[in-house]
Structure formats: structure tokens, C-alpha cells
Amino acid sequence: MAQVELILLQRVEKLGQMGDLVKVKPGYARNYLLPGKRAIRANKANLAQFEQQRVQLEAQNIKRREEAERLAERVGGLKVVIIRQAGESGGLYGSVSGRDIADGCAASGLNINRSQVILSQPIKTLGLTKVHVALHPEVTIDVIANVARSAEEAERQARGEAVGLAAEEEEAAAEPALTFGEQDQPDIA
């Protein structure tokens, strides 16, 4: 299939910087870059228009990046508690998605879209998970998602205590084994 030539309007990870001419597959352009206003088609009219507006676009990009950096400094190390039902082994009934993390961030005062949450795979177990949030194409922060069965369990996880099946196994291993002394031996006769 023929590739489509585009002009990037913002930095796109693993593709290029603002103003770069790139060739991509038609589906990527049609479904991601063009609807998201990340790029425009590369033709003579658009090239001329982009060159006229280049200074303004770069100034707007710098302004948005600086705002994102200030926000990143203010909310750095954000921890989000997500309460979910889980089995004995700590596996969730379902999973935690980007939408759940975005809702948790909104409850903590950081308004983001679910598309800004970068999850390599859904979270399917209890515990603390580091999640990347893209505030700007050039600025990302780490948010700690604390997935627990209850608020009390989330507090214990935040303190670093093990919960669930692993905690029960640790407690059982820590208890001294019961031994019979000679005087405590049952009479077998």
C-alpha cells in the first residue's frame, strides 16, 4: 500500500518533531494523526500555510510544554487509590484501565483524559503499579496506582506491607513451629 506524506504539527513519539515531513501508512494517518490534529497532509497549500504559521505554532507548543512542566512539578509523585474486587491470590475480577486511572487522577485534582494514560498492558493484580501519564508530548509524569480491595488494604500497601496471599504466607512462616518437649509428649500406651 502507498504511504501518506504528512507534516507533523507536534512531536509524535517514535515518528518525529514538529514540522517534520513523514511518510506513514494510510490507516495510522487516518485513524490517529489526522483526527488528533497531530499532523496535516503534505501538499503545496498546507506546506505554505505551515511555514507562515510555524513561529506561532512553535510559540504555542513552548507555552503548553512549560505549563505541563509546571503541572508536573506540582503533582509529581501522585498516588491514586483504586478499589477493586479480587480473588484470594490477588488477581482482579476484571482489570484496571486507563479510564480508571484518569478518574482516580481527577479525584486527586489532576484532570486528564484517558488517552493521556500510557499503559503497556491493563493492570490485573493487586498492588502498587507505576503508570506513565503524558501531560504534553514532551512531558510525562509517573503516577502510582495503588490497587486494593479496601481503603485499609490500600493504606497497608502504601506503607509497604504485603497484603493478600503473600502476606498470609509470610505470617505463617514467621510463626514459630510448635514442637513437643519431653514433658509435653502425649502418652502413647
C-alpha positions, 0 to 999 in steps of 0.5 A, a space after each residue: 500500500 502507498 504511504 501518506 506524506 504528512 507534516 507533523 504539527 507536534 512531536 509524535 513519539 517514535 515518528 518525529 518533531 514538529 514540522 517534520 515531513 513523514 511518510 506513514 501508512 494510510 490507516 495510522 494517518 487516518 485513524 490517529 494523526 489526522 483526527 488528533 490534529 497531530 499532523 496535516 497532509 503534505 501538499 503545496 497549500 498546507 506546506 505554505 500555510 505551515 511555514 507562515 504559521 510555524 513561529 506561532 505554532 512553535 510559540 504555542 507548543 513552548 507555552 503548553 510544554 512549560 505549563 505541563 512542566 509546571 503541572 508536573 512539578 506540582 503533582 509529581 509523585 501522585 498516588 491514586 487509590 483504586 478499589 477493586 474486587 479480587 480473588 484470594 491470590 490477588 488477581 482482579 475480577 476484571 482489570 484496571 484501565 486507563 479510564 480508571 486511572 484518569 478518574 482516580 487522577 481527577 479525584 486527586 485534582 489532576 484532570 486528564 483524559 484517558 488517552 493521556 494514560 500510557 499503559 503497556 498492558 491493563 493492570 490485573 493484580 493487586 498492588 502498587 503499579 507505576 503508570 506513565 501519564 503524558 501531560 504534553 508530548 514532551 512531558 510525562 509524569 509517573 503516577 502510582 496506582 495503588 490497587 486494593 480491595 479496601 481503603 485499609 488494604 490500600 493504606 497497608 500497601 502504601 506503607 509497604 506491607 504485603 497484603 493478600 496471599 503473600 502476606 498470609 504466607 509470610 505470617 505463617 512462616 514467621 510463626 514459630 513451629 510448635 514442637 513437643 518437649 519431653 514433658 509435653 509428649 502425649 502418652 502413647 500406651 
